[in-house]
């Protein structure tokens, strides 16, 4: 009976560890949303929370979301600023489906007008990255970016932009679930570029969901699932 009891306890312990691991993975949440990107003193959308999510006490007028977001993005060449601003915008957009659609339309317009202000590469990046954040956070029925291949647009932006470690960092996050070869390439280029980009290095060294969690660099360095083909 003692042997049986020990076996039962061993099984229970293994099961408990598995449940904790699964719960931890579920708690981590979508990486484009559940992690605040460091942007230094750069301007972004209003934010009063000390956490990654909204507090529920925000007074921000989401009817201004499209214009405010576009203005911030047009004024900054930093991909990290674009990533954090679009992360915040997606959190606000979840509260206002009309604002979510307006924002996507406003950003998409830039890719269709060759005379648009700002670097063309960042217009494609913004639409692709926003589509990816919408996919992770908005309900499918309220997602105006359904059917848009966000990663394909980000790759197009990278071709136009040329070498940019911060854009490689964004692409690495987009390919956490594959394709594996693309993911490895993006991670390597982002980490190499971080040697001369202090803010990118700070983001890579930051912890995903709390100080006890793994760093972003550690999370990105894990092999993407071999069976995955698209992010």
N, C-alpha and C positions, 0 to 999 in steps of 0.2 A: 504493500500500500504506500509505503514511503517513496518507493521508486516512481510509482504512478503519480503521486502527489508532486514530486519534483518535476516530472515531465510536464504535468499540467501547468505548474508555475512557469516553467521554461517557455511553454507555448504561449501562456498569457503575457509573459514579458515581451516575447517577440511580437505578438499581436499589438500590444500597447505601443511599442516602439514604432511599428508600422503606421498605426493610427496617428501618432504624434507627427511622424514625417509627412503623412498626407495632409494633416491639418495645417502643418507649417507651410506646405506648398500652396494650399488653398489660401492661406492668410496672406502669403506674399503678394498675390494678385497680379494683374497685368502690368508688365514692366514699364510700358510707356506712360502709365497713369499713376501707379502706386509708388513712385519715387520722384522726389523733388530734385530737379537739376540745378546745380550751382551756376549762377550767372553773375556773381560779383555784385557790383553796384548798378548794373544795367537795368533799364526800365522794362517792366512787363505789365501784365494786367494786374489790377488791384488784388491784394492778397492779405488777409488778416489772420489766417490760420497758422499755427506753429506745426501743423501736421501736413501730410500730403493732400488731404481731402478738405472739402468745404466744411465749415463749422455749422452751417444752417442758420447763421445769424447775419449772413452777408446782405448788404443793401445795394449791391451792384445792379444797375439797370441793364438787363441782358438784351434789351432792344438796341443797345449801342455796341453789342459784342462784335459784330462784323466790322464796323468802321474802326473801333478802338484796336482790335487785333491787327487789322490791315495796316493801320498807321504805325504801330509798334514794329511790325515785321519789316515794313518798307524802310524804316529808319535804321535798322541794325543789320550788319553783314554777318553777325555771329550766328552760327548754326545752333549753338547751345541756347541762345536767347530765343530762337525760333522754336526749339524743342520745348522749352519750359513754358513759353507763351501759349503754344498750341495745346500743351497738357492742361494748363489752367482753362483755356477756352473750351476744351472738351468737357471739363467738369461743369462749367457754367452752362454749356449747351445741353447737357443732359436735363437740365431743369426747364429748358425752353426749346421745344422742337423747331419752332419757327426761326429762332436765332441760329440753331444748328444748320438749317438749310441756307439761311442768309449768308452765314460765314463761308460755307463751302462754295456758294455761288460767287461770292466776292473774291475769293482766292482763285477760283477757276478762271474767272474773267481775265486775270493777269496772264494766263498761259495762252489765251486766245487773241490777245492784242499785242502785236509786235512793238507798239509804241508805248507800252506800259512802263511806268517808272520802276526803277530797281533792277537788280540783276536777274535775267531770265532763269538761271539755274535755281535760284531760291524760290521762284514761283512754282516750278515743278516740284521742288522739295516740299514746299508747304502743303500743296494739295495732296501729295503722296503721304506725307507724315500725318496730316489731319485725317485722311481716310483710314490710316492704320490705327490712330487713337480712337476714332469713332467706332471702328470694328471691335476694339477691346472694351469699350465702355458704354456705348449706346445700345439700346434694344434694337434688334434687327428691324422691327416695324417702324422705328423712329430714326433710322439711320439713312440720311440722304446720300451717303457715299457708298451704298450697297453696289457691288459690282465693279468698283474701282480697285485696280491693282496698285496699292500704295507702294509696294516695294519696287515695282516696275518704274513708277514715276520718280522715286528716289534714285534709282540707278540712272535714269535719264538725266536727272539733275547733276549727278556725279560726273557724267560724261561732259556736260557743259561747264561744270565748275573746275574740273581738273583736280589735282591733289588737294584734299581737304580732310585732315584727320578727324575733325568734328563730325563731318558728314559720314565718314567711315564708322564712327562711333554710333551714329543714329542707325546706319544700315546694319551694324552688328546686333543692335537691339531688335531690329525688325526681323532678323533671321535666326533668332534664338531657337526656333523650331525647325530650321532648315531654310534653304538647302545647305547641307553641312560644309561643302567646299567653299561656297560663297561666304558663309558665316566665318570660317577660319580666316579667310583672306581679309575680311573687314576688320576682324579683331586684331590681327597682326598689324595692319596699317594704322589703326587707331592707337594702339599701344606704342608703336614706333613714333608716331607724330606727337604723342603726349610728352615726349622728351623735350620738345621745344614749345609746348603749349601748356603752361601752368594750370590754367582753368580746366582744361580737359583732364590733366593728370589728377586734379582734385576730385573731379567727378568719378574717374575710374577707381580712385582710392576710397570713395565714400561707401558707406554700408547701406545695403538694400534692406529697408524696413528695420531700423534700429541698430544700435552699436554692436549687438551680439550676432547680427546676421553676417552673411558673407559680403565681401566687397563686390562692387559692380564688375571689377576686373576678374574676380574669381568666378562670378556667375557667367560672364561672357566666355571664359576660358573652358568651360565645360563643353564636351562634344555635343553638337546638335544631333537630334535623333536621326539615325541613318535612314530610316524609312520615310522621312519627311522630304517633300519636294518643293513646297511653297510655304512662305510665312503666313 
